[in-house]
Amino acid sequence: MIFVRLPFRRLVLVLSLALLTNSPAQSTNAPTRHHSSTSTHKKSNASPTPKKTDPDEDAASKSDSQTDSPKKSNSSTSASKKSDADTDTPSKSESPTDAPKKSNSTSTSPKKSDPSSDDAPSKPTPQNTGLQGPAVATIDSSEIAGFSDDPPAVQKLITDALALTQRNLGYLYGSADPAAAGMDCSGTIYYLLQQQGMKDVPRSSDEQYIWARKAGTFRAVESSQQDSFEFDELKPGDLLFWEGTYSIKRDIPITHSMIYLGRAKSDGLMLMVGASDGRSYRGQKCYGVSVFEFKMPAAGSKSRFVGYARIPGLWTSPPKS
C-alpha cells in the first residue's frame, strides 16, 4: 500500500467525501435487506396448515373438497347405492305379505291346525256355524264289496246315506235337517237313523256314543294301526267315534261320528259316510255330506279314534266283546 502525504485539511476533506460516497450504497443495500426480510416474513406466514387457523375457511375447504374430489364423490355414490339396497330389502318389521318365507313358516299346515289332514275339521272348533262347501263325493252301493250280502236293514241305511250324498249338501254346524242346505256329523247320523224308525237316537255325537255303550254294542280300539285285530268285528252300518277333533268341554269327550260303509270293491279301500268340513276321498278334500275314506289319525294328531259300535237292531248280534 502506498501512502500519500497530504495536508491535514485535505485529508479530512478526502475522508469526508469517501464517507459521503459510501453512504448511498449502504442505504441502497438496506432496503434490499429489508425486502429480503419481508419475503422471509411472507414465507413464515405461509404456514403448511393455514386451514386450521380459520374455521370458516376450513369449512369451505371441506365443502370444496367434497365437491371436487372424485374419490369422495364416488364414496357418496356408494353410500347412496347402499341406501337403495337397504330400501329394497324388506325389514323384519314389514308386512308378512312382503316376506313370503315368513308367511310360509306362520302355517306348516295352513289348511288345518291339527297335524293330521284327515282326522279333524279344517278349523276344529264348534263355532264354525257358517255353511261350508258343498264339495262332496258319492258312490253307488254296487261299488261296495259284499253289499248284497248285508242284512236288508243295513242295505237300506247305506242306500239312504248314499242318496243323501247326492243332494249336494254342505257342512253346517248345528244342523240335522237337509232342508238347511247342510248338516253336521252327528246331525247326519241322527237324521239317517230317524229315517230308519229309531226315534230314541240322541242328537249329539257324545250322546250317541253313550247310547251305543248302554246297548252293549261298542268295541274300543286302542291301536293306532288300521290293520289291527281290533277291527276284525267291524261291519258295514257300524257307528264310528272320534274324540279331540275340535276343542269342547264335555264329560264324555266324543266329538265326531260317522257310519262305516265297508270296503270299495275296486281296491279294498275302507269307506265311511257322514258330514265333515275337511276330510278326504281319494285325495280330494270334501266339505259336506259325503263319502270319505276311513283313516286312522296320523301320528301327532290331536284327534283319536276311540272305537265303533253296532247300531241296535241292524244286526242280529252285537260284536264280540
C-alpha positions in Angstrom: 0.0 0.0 0.0 1.3 3.5 -1.0 0.7 6.3 1.5 0.5 9.8 0.1 1.2 12.6 2.4 -1.4 15.2 2.2 -2.1 18.2 4.3 -4.4 17.6 7.2 -7.3 19.6 5.9 -7.1 18.0 2.5 -7.0 14.6 4.2 -10.2 15.4 6.2 -11.9 16.5 3.0 -11.0 13.4 1.2 -12.3 11.2 4.1 -15.5 13.2 4.2 -16.1 12.7 0.5 -15.3 9.0 0.9 -17.9 8.7 3.6 -20.5 10.5 1.6 -19.8 8.3 -1.4 -20.2 5.0 0.6 -23.5 6.1 2.4 -25.9 5.7 -0.6 -24.6 2.2 -1.2 -25.4 1.3 2.3 -28.8 2.9 2.0 -29.4 1.0 -1.2 -28.4 -2.3 0.3 -30.6 -1.7 3.4 -33.9 -1.7 1.5 -32.7 -4.9 -0.2 -32.1 -6.4 3.1 -35.5 -5.1 4.3 -37.1 -6.7 1.2 -35.5 -9.9 2.0 -36.8 -9.7 5.5 -40.3 -9.1 4.1 -40.0 -12.1 1.9 -39.0 -14.1 4.9 -42.0 -12.8 6.7 -44.3 -13.8 3.9 -42.7 -17.2 3.9 -43.2 -17.6 7.6 -46.9 -16.6 7.2 -47.4 -19.3 4.6 -47.9 -21.9 7.2 -48.2 -25.5 5.9 -51.6 -25.9 7.7 -53.4 -22.5 7.5 -56.8 -24.0 7.3 -56.8 -25.0 10.9 -56.4 -21.3 11.9 -59.6 -20.2 10.2 -62.7 -22.3 10.9 -64.8 -20.7 8.1 -62.0 -21.3 5.7 -61.7 -24.9 6.9 -65.4 -25.5 6.4 -65.3 -24.0 2.9 -62.2 -26.1 2.1 -64.1 -29.2 3.2 -67.1 -28.3 1.2 -64.9 -27.8 -1.9 -63.1 -31.0 -1.2 -66.3 -33.0 -1.2 -67.5 -31.4 -4.4 -64.2 -31.6 -6.3 -62.7 -34.8 -5.0 -63.7 -37.7 -7.3 -62.9 -40.2 -4.6 -65.2 -38.6 -2.1 -67.9 -38.2 -4.7 -67.6 -42.0 -5.5 -67.9 -42.7 -1.8 -71.0 -40.7 -1.6 -72.4 -42.6 -4.6 -71.6 -45.9 -3.0 -73.4 -44.8 0.2 -76.4 -43.9 -2.0 -76.4 -47.3 -3.6 -76.2 -48.9 -0.1 -79.1 -46.8 1.0 -81.1 -48.0 -2.1 -80.2 -51.6 -1.3 -81.4 -51.2 2.3 -84.7 -49.7 0.9 -85.2 -52.6 -1.5 -84.6 -55.2 1.2 -87.7 -55.9 3.4 -87.1 -55.3 7.0 -88.3 -57.6 9.7 -91.0 -55.1 10.7 -92.6 -55.1 7.2 -95.7 -56.9 6.4 -95.6 -60.7 6.2 -97.0 -60.4 2.7 -93.7 -58.9 1.6 -91.8 -61.8 3.1 -93.3 -65.0 1.7 -90.9 -67.2 3.7 -92.4 -66.0 6.9 -95.8 -66.3 5.7 -95.0 -70.0 4.8 -93.4 -70.7 8.5 -96.5 -68.8 10.4 -98.6 -72.2 8.8 -96.8 -75.8 8.3 -100.4 -76.9 7.8 -102.3 -73.8 6.5 -105.5 -75.7 6.0 -105.6 -77.3 9.4 -104.4 -76.7 12.9 -104.4 -80.4 13.5 -101.3 -82.3 12.3 -103.4 -84.9 10.5 -105.0 -83.7 7.3 -107.9 -86.2 7.5 -108.7 -86.7 11.2 -110.2 -83.3 12.1 -112.1 -80.4 10.6 -110.1 -77.8 8.8 -110.9 -75.4 11.7 -111.5 -77.7 14.7 -113.9 -75.6 16.7 -117.7 -75.9 17.1 -118.0 -72.2 16.4 -117.9 -72.8 12.6 -121.6 -72.2 12.2 -121.4 -71.0 8.6 -122.2 -73.3 5.7 -119.0 -74.8 4.3 -118.9 -76.4 0.8 -120.5 -78.3 -0.6 -117.7 -80.3 -2.2 -118.8 -83.9 -1.9 -118.1 -87.3 -3.2 -120.7 -90.0 -3.8 -120.7 -93.6 -5.0 -123.2 -96.3 -5.8 -123.9 -99.1 -3.4 -122.8 -101.6 -6.2 -119.3 -100.2 -5.7 -119.2 -101.6 -2.1 -117.8 -105.1 -1.7 -120.3 -107.6 -0.3 -123.2 -105.1 -0.2 -125.7 -107.6 -1.4 -124.8 -109.9 1.5 -125.7 -107.4 4.1 -129.0 -107.6 6.1 -131.8 -105.6 4.5 -131.8 -103.1 7.3 -128.1 -102.4 6.7 -128.7 -102.1 3.0 -131.5 -99.6 3.5 -129.4 -97.5 5.8 -126.5 -97.4 3.4 -128.7 -96.7 0.4 -130.4 -93.8 2.2 -127.0 -92.5 3.3 -125.6 -92.6 -0.3 -128.8 -90.9 -1.5 -128.1 -88.1 0.9 -124.6 -87.6 -0.5 -126.2 -87.0 -3.9 -128.1 -83.9 -2.6 -125.0 -81.7 -2.6 -125.3 -80.7 1.0 -122.6 -78.6 2.7 -121.3 -78.8 6.2 -123.4 -76.8 8.6 -122.7 -77.0 12.3 -125.8 -77.5 14.4 -128.0 -78.7 11.5 -129.7 -82.1 11.3 -132.0 -81.1 8.5 -131.1 -81.4 4.8 -133.5 -78.6 4.0 -131.0 -76.2 5.6 -128.6 -77.0 2.7 -126.1 -78.5 5.1 -125.7 -80.8 8.1 -123.1 -81.6 10.7 -121.7 -85.1 11.6 -123.9 -86.1 14.4 -126.9 -84.4 12.7 -126.4 -86.6 9.7 -126.4 -89.7 11.9 -129.4 -88.5 13.8 -131.4 -87.8 10.6 -130.5 -91.2 8.9 -131.4 -93.2 12.0 -134.6 -91.3 12.5 -135.4 -92.3 8.9 -134.9 -95.9 9.9 -137.5 -95.6 12.6 -135.1 -95.2 15.6 -136.8 -92.5 17.5 -134.7 -92.8 20.6 -131.4 -92.0 18.9 -129.6 -89.0 20.5 -128.7 -85.8 18.6 -125.0 -85.2 19.7 -122.0 -87.5 19.0 -121.2 -87.9 22.7 -124.7 -89.0 23.5 -124.8 -91.3 20.5 -121.6 -92.9 21.9 -123.3 -93.3 25.3 -126.4 -94.7 23.6 -124.3 -97.4 21.9 -122.3 -98.1 25.1 -125.6 -98.7 27.0 -126.8 -101.1 24.3 -123.6 -103.1 24.8 -122.6 -102.8 21.2 -119.5 -100.7 21.5 -116.0 -102.0 20.7 -113.0 -100.0 21.9 -109.9 -99.6 19.7 -106.6 -98.9 21.4 -104.4 -99.5 18.4 -103.4 -96.7 16.0 -103.0 -99.2 13.2 -105.8 -99.8 10.8 -104.9 -103.4 10.3 -105.2 -104.2 14.0 -107.1 -107.2 15.1 -109.5 -104.9 16.9 -111.2 -104.1 13.6 -112.0 -107.8 12.9 -115.6 -107.3 14.1 -116.2 -104.0 12.2 -119.1 -104.3 9.8 -121.0 -102.0 7.3 -123.5 -99.8 9.1 -121.5 -99.6 12.3 -121.1 -96.2 14.0 -117.5 -94.8 14.2 -116.4 -92.5 17.0 -113.6 -90.0 17.5 -112.5 -87.6 20.2 -110.4 -84.4 20.0 -111.5 -83.3 16.5 -112.2 -79.9 18.0 -112.0 -78.3 21.4 -115.1 -78.6 23.6 -115.7 -79.3 27.2 -117.7 -82.5 27.6 -117.9 -85.1 30.3 -117.5 -87.7 27.5 -115.1 -86.1 25.0 -116.5 -87.7 21.9 -116.6 -85.0 19.1 -117.2 -86.9 15.8 -119.3 -89.8 14.5 -119.8 -91.4 11.1 -121.2 -94.6 9.6 -118.9 -97.3 8.2 -119.8 -98.4 4.6 -117.4 -101.2 4.0 -114.6 -101.7 1.5 -114.5 -100.5 -2.1 -115.0 -103.3 -4.5 -112.2 -102.0 -6.8 -109.3 -101.8 -4.4 -110.5 -102.6 -0.8 -110.3 -99.0 0.4 -112.2 -98.6 3.7 -115.1 -96.1 3.2 -117.4 -94.2 5.5 -120.3 -91.7 5.1 -121.3 -88.7 7.1 -120.7 -84.9 7.3 -117.3 -83.3 7.6 -115.6 -80.0 6.9 -112.3 -81.2 5.6 -111.8 -84.9 5.3 -110.9 -86.5 2.0 -111.9 -89.1 -0.5 -109.2 -90.5 -2.8 -107.0 -87.5 -2.3 -109.7 -84.8 -2.7 -110.9 -82.7 0.2 -114.6 -82.9 0.8 -116.9 -80.5 2.6 -120.4 -81.5 3.5 -122.4 -84.8 3.5 -120.2 -87.1 1.5 -118.4 -90.4 1.2 -114.9 -90.3 2.8 -112.0 -92.6 3.3 -111.8 -94.2 6.7 -108.3 -93.4 8.1 -106.7 -93.6 11.5 -105.4 -90.3 12.9 -101.8 -89.6 11.9 -99.1 -89.6 14.5 -99.1 -86.4 16.5 -102.8 -85.7 15.7 -104.9 -84.2 18.5 -107.8 -86.4 17.5 -108.1 -90.1 18.3 -110.3 -92.8 17.0 -111.9 -94.5 20.1 -113.9 -97.3 18.6 -117.0 -98.5 16.8 -120.5 -99.7 17.7 -123.2 -101.9 16.1 -126.4 -99.9 15.7 -129.0 -101.7 17.8 -131.5 -103.6 15.6 -129.5 -103.6 12.4 -127.7 -106.9 13.0 -128.9 -110.0 14.9 -126.0 -109.9 17.3 -123.5 -107.3 18.5 -119.7 -107.5 18.0 -118.0 -110.0 20.3 -116.6 -108.4 23.4 
